Amino acid sequence: MPGFEIDRLDHLVLTVADVEAACAFYERALGMRRESFGEGRVALRFGRQKINLHPHPSPHDPVAKTPLPGSADLCFLTETPLETVAAHLQDCGVAIIEGPVARTGAEGPILSLYCRDPDGNLIEISNAAEAA
């Protein structure tokens, strides 16, 4: 065991084909907030976390060894009932590809539905089983 403990995820990076299209999807469909920082960089903020967006190919260093749009699989928790989430996604023209289905999250059972973002990343939206 290392001499330290990881507390939580601060941010992650998504490599995207089109930063504007990604922002439009995550703002409209998932309610995230666009944030500009640094020298022309863009992030999507939600709760205490954020997703930094890197265009492909990325002008930023360092980056993952082989960053490609559409290679992520992300799970987001919400307290909003999945029926409400599904209706909102449908109103936004976002296809639900599976769910609701039972899964296991970091802290126990979850109920999830799945869709894809403009790059084809798999997006899982979940309720904790107690809230489902």
ZINORQUI-V854606 format. One record per helix or strand of 3 or more residues. SS is the DSSP state (helix for helix, strand for strand). FROM is the first residue (numbers start at 1). TO is the last residue. If there is no record, write none. Layout:
BEGIN
<<SS:FROM:TO> <SS:FROM:TO>>
END
This chain:
BEGIN
<<strand:11:16> <helix:19:30> <strand:33:37> <strand:41:46> <strand:49:55> <strand:73:77> <helix:82:91> <strand:98:105> <strand:108:116> <strand:122:128>>
END
